[in-house]
């Protein structure tokens, strides 16, 4: 709720830094400008104490933005509007900036409005929709605003004041540095935004209103611990970690993207001691000098920190960064130099774990692993040519089938007719394969069963660049029998029918799609889901309605998504259950849901969710066809424009016939 509105916090912080009574344009509060000047009008001091911009922004604008965003996250714009109305109630019912109240009332307004709308969904007579929707939102918003004014506001105000007293107790007794014991590990686990913007920012903002600055804005945002850690790796690290650390340090310190150093700690967890001690020393320095920021520094760049530093705090803030860097560097260097481990640590695996903690793709992960990925597929542990490739996933009924179909076409088009590409569940693998392709979260499990194979990790099943690297590897190890430049469509089509139908193996495209697999009753062209979990539920319920699965299977679809994402790339996700849930499948079936507005699927956009229940392998041919559809922009456009379930079936059937 806070992160999308950080720009507003920065705007408020800059206005505060410039125009308040102790601001830059008032010569640090020494009377540099007259109290009735335009600076005083904007800052709301002197003769204009009740006016200005600073007070109204912190009292009304920022909480309302948070409340609106919270409601919108739950129930789109309608939820945001009701969330903002509800937030206004707690704002009016208190005399402090009501950030915590906004974080409660905003999502509450969106969630309750969504539940109320569900009561009469599909029951409103045509022509009365706008009347019912507008008045229901207005009436319910009024009720929540009154509840916020009389009930929630006083409760949250009391909690906020109690929390402020706890913080003041820690400051008065010199215990504030101990908060780093919780904050630094929480950052590594991606609880940093919850702690910083959910707790510290509201408390710090209240303190900044009264005192002009707050040390709380620096408890999590100090870039010193991360910089010290990365400098230690740059000097005393090994391999990829040592080579990538200098670039990561620049991104962290100047760009403010702290998550870039998290994989280094995940790779060697004992280094958490270094960042904790560095964080504690930085907080202690700020306590010693009484320094603080006027507003949150987001992102946590040294540039943002200095821009928000109070006029009397530059010495303390700069020293806190230097001291935190030095302490972290000293402790991390000692730990790295005395490390008895023979291996350098797997930075790529640590980066994948970091992204799993985050719940979506990291914008800076390529800075750590991109160089390695660009070098092509490594073949350590395997010698000789590659003829048997397996695409493995958890259940073997969906993701691997589509990925194998895409990779098989690329392999055949490159002229490697002696190479087979099949798909299987990881639990069925044995050490007989030359190359194994898996989702990055499953690679370690696959290595345990196929230790002598080449292993390739992907995060995009439809158009991963690793597929081209595999083809290049085949050219180096096997040689190309048919130059790719002279491969004809007939050659590709002929090649695409190779492969054995073995358990969960995807083979050719010579079978017609089964009408009972993708039935018209399982196709929904106007999906209502707003979130990933809602989309999974919607796709799963269509399978239940068709009588293909029990209710327990839908729960297993959510369980599957929590372990490994079913996002395929190119706007497509294929949610399906775990391997253990196959007993809940009555017959093979697919469901097809299209969304007008993309659903956020762990940071990627999804417009099509295809639910899968595979009792045997009769759905795999259609999945292979589906993969070819989503590699073709024209076919995707046809699916987006389809107006009936029969048209969707016809599009997939056409591709099937052409394959």
N, C-alpha and C positions, 0 to 999 in steps of 0.2 A: 504493500500500500504506500510506503514511503518512497521507495526507490524511483518509481515513475515520476515523482514530484520533486525530486532533488533540485531540479532547475529553479523551482519556486523558492526552495530553502536558500539556495545560493543568491537569488535576487534579493530576498529579504536580508540575508547576511551582508551583502554589499551595501544596500541602502542603510542598514544599521551602522556599518563601519564608517560610512561617509557622513551621515547626517545626525546621529544622536548627539546628545550634549557633550559626550566625551569622544566624539568621532574625529576622523582625520580633518574634515573641513572646519572644525572648531578648534584647531590647534591643540588637540588632545584635551579639550575641556578647560583651557586656560583663558577663555574669553576672547578668542581671536575674532569671533563674529558676533554682531549684536543679537540679542535675544529675539528681536522682532524681524530678523532677516529671513530670506527665503530658505536658508538652511534650517533655521528653527521651525519654519512652517512644515517642511518635509519631515523633519525628525520628531516633531510633536513635543517640543520643550519650550521653555520660556513662557511667553504669553500665549503660546499655541499648544499647551500641554495636553489638551484633550483631542487635538486634531492630528494632522500628519499622516504619514503612510505606514510607519513602523508598527504602531499599535494595531491598526485595523488588519494589517497583513497577518500578524502573528495570532490575533484573536479570532479572525473570521476566515481569511483566505486559506491559510495552510490547513487548518482542521477540516474545512469543507472539501478541499481537494482530496485529503486522505479519506474522508468518509465516502465521497463520490467514487474514488478508485476502488475502495473496498467493496462497495455495492456492485460496481460494474464488473469486478472480477468474478462475482458470484452469478450475476444475472444481467449482464450486458448493460446497455444504457438505462433501461428501465430500472434495474437494480441500483444503478448509480444515482439516479434521481431520488429514489426513495431513501437510499443511504444518506444522501446529502440533507434531505429534509429531517431525517432522524438525528443527524449530527447537529443540526442547528438547535435542537432542543437542549442537548447537553452543553453547547456553547453558551446559550442564554441562561442556563441554570447554574453557572459557575462564574468565578471571577479570576480564573487562571486559564492560560492557553490549553485547550482541551484536546490534546493529541490522543491520549489513551482512550478517551471517550469516543473519539472519531473512529479509532481502530476497532471498537466494539460495535457501535451503532451502525457504521457503514456496512460491514458484512451482514449484520443482523437484519438490516433493512432489505438488502438484496435477497437474502436467503428466505426470509418470511414472505416477501412479495412473490417469489418464485413458487412457494408452496401454495399460496392463496390462488394464484393464477391457475395452478394445476387442478383446483377444485372444479372450475367451470370450463376447463379446456375442452373445446369442441362442442360446447353446449349453448353457446351464444347465438342467437338468431342473426342471420346476415343483415348487415346494415347497422347493428348495434355494437359492433366490436369496439369502435373508438370511444363511444359513450361509456361502456363498461370499463375499458382499460384505463381511461383517464380518471374517472371518478374512484375506481378501486385504488389506484396509486395515490390519489390525493387524500382519500379518507384514511388509508392505512398509514401514509406518511404523517398525517396529522396525529394519529394515535401514538405513533412511535416518538414524534417530537414531544408530545406531552409527557410520555413515559420518561424520555430523556431528561426533560426539564425538572420533573418532580422526584424521580427515583434514581436514574442512572447517574445524573450529573453530580449530586452530592456524594454518592458512593465513590465514584472515580476521583473526585476532588480530595476526599479523605485519604484514599489510597495513595494518590500522588504526593500529598503532603507527608504521609508516613514514609514513603520511599525517599523523599528529599531529606527527611530527618535521619534516615539510615545512612545516606551518603554523607551528610554533614558529620555524623558520628565517626564514620571512617576517616574523614578528613581531619577532624579534631584530634583523633587518637593516632594519627600517622599510619593508618591501616589501609589506605586506598591503594597502595602498590600491590597489595595481596590480591586485588581483583584480577590481575594478570594471570593468576593460577587458573582461573576459569575462562577468561576471555581468550587467551592465546590458543589453547586446545580447541575451544569452540569455533574459532576462525577456521582452523584446519578442517573441521567437520561441517563447514558452511552454515554455522549458526551465527556467523558474524553479523549479517544484516538483521537477524532477529534481535540480537543483543544491542547492536549499535543504534539501529533506527527504530526498533520497537521499544527499547527501554531507555538507553542513554540519551538519544536525541530529544525525546519529550522532556526528560528531567533537566537536561542541559539547557534546553530552550527556556524553560521556566527560570532557571538560574540566570541565564544571560539577560532576560528581561529585567531582572532586579539589579544585577551587578555589572552588566555590560560584557560579561565573558563567562565561560565555564570550562573547567578542566575536564568535564565528562566527555566533551567532544574529542579529546585526545586519547582516551583510554584504549580505543580500538583503532583509531585512524593513524596513529604514529607509524610512519614508514620505516623507522629505524630498525626494528627487529628483523623484518624481511630483508632489508638491505644488508645487514650484517651477515645473515645466513648465506645469501647469494655470493657475497664477497668471499666468504670462507670456502665455498664450493669452487669459485673461480680460481683460487690459489691452491687449495689442498684437495679438491675433488678428483675424480677419475672419469675417464671416458666421456660419454655424452653429457653427463651432469656437469663436468668441468667446462666442456666446450659451450654449453648453452647458458651457463650461469651469468656471464657478463651481459649478454643481450637481455636476459630475464631481469637483471638488476636495473637496467635502464627503463624497461617497461614498468617495473614495480615502482621505482622511485619517482620517475617523472610522469609516467602515465597514470599511476595510482591504482593499477590493477593488482591488488594484493594476492589474488588467487594464483598468480603465476609461481609463487614460491611454495605453495602447499604441497605439490608432488615431491619436492625435495625432502620435506619432513615425512611424508608418507613412505618414502623410499627407505628412510632411516629414522624410525620413530623416536629413537633416543634424542634426536636433535630438538625435540619439543622442549627439553630443558633449556636449551640455548635461547629460544625465542621467549620463553617465560621469564627468564632472568633479564633478558634485554628489555622486555615490556615493563617489568617491575622497576628497573633502573630508570627508564624514561618517565614513568609516572612519578617516581620519587623526586626526580629533578623538577618536574612541573609543580609538585607540591612545595618543594623547597623554595622555588622562585615565585610561587603564587601566580603562575601563568595560565592562560586559557585562550580559547577561541570564542569569537562572537557568534558563530553559527557552525553547523556541521561542515566538515571538509569532505566532500564527496565528488569524485573518487578520492581515495586517500593519497593523493599526489603531494609532494613537497610544495608544489606551486599552489594547490588549493589550500594547504595548511597555512602557508604564509599569507595568502590573501585574506584568510579569515582570522588571523592572529590579532588580538587586541593590541592597542598602541603601546601599552606598558609591558607586553609579554614577549617581545621578540627575542630577547636574550634567553629567557627560560625555555621557550619553545624550540629554538635552534639548538640549544644545549641538550634538550631532552632527546632530540633526534640523533645528535652526535653520540651522546652517552649510550643510548639504546643500541645504536649501530655497533659501537666499540665493544660493549659487553657481549652482545650476541656473537659478534665475529670471534672474540677471544674464546668463548665457550665452545662454539661450533668448530673452530679450528682445532682445539684440543681434542674434541671427540672424533673428528675426522682423521687426525694424525695418529691417534691411538687405536683406530678401528682395526681389528684383527681379521675382519672378513676379507676373503680373497676376491670376491666379486665386487664390482662397483655399484651394484644395485640396478634394478630395472626401472629406469625413469619412465619408459613408455607405459609399463604396467601401473606405476604410481600415478601417472597422468590419467589413465583410464579410471583408476579408483577415485581420483579427485573428481572427475566428471560424473561418476556414479553418485558420489556424495552430493554433488551440486544438483543432479537430477536432469541435466541437459548438457549439450555440447559447450565446451569452454571456448571463448573467443580468442584465447591466447595459447591454447594447447599446441597449435602448430609451431609456435615459437620454440617449444621444447622437443617435439618429436618430428617436426616437419623435415628436418635434415635427414633423419634416419629413414623416413618413409620415402623420401625422394630418391634414395640410393637403390631402390628396387627391393625385391624379395630376397632375404638372406636364406642360405641353404645349409647352415651349420647342422651337423648331425645326419646329413643325407648326402649320398654320393651317387653318381650315375644319372641316367635319364629319368624323366617323369612321365608315367603312362596312366597312373590311376589317381584320380582326384576325387575327393569326397567333400561335399559341402554339408557340414554337420550343425544341427541345432538341438535345442533341448528336447522337443517333442518329435521332430522330423516330419511334421504334417503341413508346414506352411512356409516359414521363412527360408529354410534350406531348399525347398522345392523351387521357389521362384528364383533364388540366387543361383542355384545350379543351372536353371534354364538360361539365364542371361549369360553366365560364364561359358556354358556349353557352346552357345552360338559364337561367341568370340573365339573360342578355341578352334572350332571347326572352320570358321571363316579364315583363320590364319593358316589353315592347311594341316593341322595336326589331327589327322583322321585316326591315328593310332592311340589317341588319348581319350579315355572315358571320364565323364563327369557325372557323378551320381550324388544323391543326397541320402543321409541317414540320420537317425537320432544318435546323440553322443553315447548313450548307454549301450548301443549295439556295436560300437567301433572296436576293432582289434588292430594290432600293429602290422597291417598289411598294405597301408596306403602310402603313396609317394608324396602326396601333398594334401593338406587338410585346411579347409577354409571355414572359419567360424566367426560369429559375432565376437567383438573384442572382450566382452564380459565372460565368454565361455572358453577362451583359448587355453587357460590353465587346465581346465577339466579335460579338454581334448588332448593336451600334451601327456597327461597321465596314461592315456590309453594308446597313444600313437607316438611314442617317444622318438622313433627313427624318421618320422615324416617331416617335411617342410611345413611350417605352420604360418598361415596368413590370417591376420585379424582385420575385420571390416566393421564399419558402423552404418553403411548404406548399402542395402542389398541390391538395389536396382542399378545404380551406376557408379559403384565404388571405383576410384582410380586404381585400386589394388588389382582389379581384374586385368587391366592392361599390363600391369607389372608381371602378373602370372604368365600372360601370353609372351612377354619379352623373355621371361625366364625359360619358357619352353623352347623359344628360339635359340637360346644360348646352350641349353642342355641337350635338346633333341634334334635341333635343326628343323627347318621348315620344309615340308614335303611339297606344299603348294603355295607359291607366293601369294600374299594377301591381295596384291594388286590385280591378280587375274582371277580371283574367286568370283564365280557367277552366282546369281540367286539360286540357280538349280543346285549348285554345289552346297550352298548353305542349307537349303531345304533338305537335301539328301543327308547331309551330316547331322542335321538336327534330330533325325529319327534313330540315331545310334544310342546305345546305352542299354543296360539290362534292367528289366522290370523286377526289382529285387526289394521286397519289403517296402521301404519308403523311397524308392528310387524314382526320379522323374525320368521318363524316357521321351519318346518322340511325340509328335503332334498329329498322329494319324487317326486317333480315335475322336469321334464326335463328342461334344460335351453332353453330359447326361442332363436331361431336362429336370430330373428330380434332384440334382445336386445344387443347381442355382434356379430355384423355382420362383415364379413371379411374386408369390407371397413373401418371399424373402428379400425383396428389393424395395428399398425406401429411397425415394428421390428427394425428399425434403427432410433431412435429418434435423433433429431439434437439439442435439447435444451441444454444450458450450465448452466442455472440458474433455480431456482424454478419458477419464474414468467414466464419464457419462456416455461417451461414444462407444466404449467397450460394452457398457451395459446395454446400449441400444442395439448394437450388432448381436450381442448374445441373446437378447430377448427375441429377436427375430428367429434365431435358431430354435428357441423354446417353442415359439408359436407354431413353427413348422412341425413340431413333434420330433425333432432330430436329436435333442439333448434334454437332460434333466436340468433342474435349476442349479444343481451343484456344479455343473459344467461352467456356468456363467461366473461363479465365484472363482473357479480355477483360471479363467481368462484374466481376471484381475491379478491373481497370484503370479501367473506367467509374466505379466507386464511388469510387475515389481522386480522380477529377477533379471529379465532381458527384454529390451524394447522390441516391439513388433513393427516399428516404423521401417518402411522399406525404401523410402526415397520417392521423389517425383509425385508428391501429394498423396501417397498411398500408405495405409497401415493395414495389417492383416491380423487382428487380435484372435488368438486361439488359446486353448487350454494347455495344461501341462500334460506330460506323458502319463502321469499317474491318474489323470482324470478321464482316460479313454473309456473306463467302465461306465461313465455317465453318458456316453454317446450311443444313441439308439440306431442311427443310420447316418451315413455321410451326407453333409449338406453345407452349403455356403449361404451367407447373407451379404447383401450389398447395400451400403448406406452412403448417400451423397449429401454433402453439406454446402450450402450457399456461401457461408462464411467459414474460412479455414479454422480448424480446431488446433489449438496448441498442443502438440504431441512431444513433450520433453524438449521444447524449444524449436521444433520443426513444424511446418504447416501441413495439415492433412485435410483433404477435401473428400477422400474416399476411404471408408472403413469396410473391409471385407472380412466378416466373421467366418471362421473355419471350424468345422467339426468333421474330422477325418477318421472314419472307422476302418477303412481300408486304404487303397491307393487310387480309387476311381475319381477322386477330386483333383488329383495332381496334374492331369493333363490340362484341365481347365485353368489351374493356377499358372501353368506354364504359358498358356495363351494370355492370361491376365498380365503376366510379366511383359510380354511383347507389346501389349496395348500401352502400358505405361512407359515404354521406351519410345513410343511414337507420339509426338505432340499432336498430330492430327487426330489420332484415335482418342487421346485424352480430351481433346476439344469436343469430339462427338459425344463422349460420355457426359461431359459437362452440359451439353445442349440437349441430351436425351429427354424426352417428355413422357415416356412410358416404360414400364418394366420390360415389355416385349422388345423395345428398341435396345435396351441394355443387353438382353440376351442375344439379339441379332448382331450387335457390334462384336461381342466376344466370339460368337459363332463364325463371323466373317473372318476374323483373325485366325481362328482355328483352321478354317478351310485353306487359308493362304499359307499357313506355316509349313 
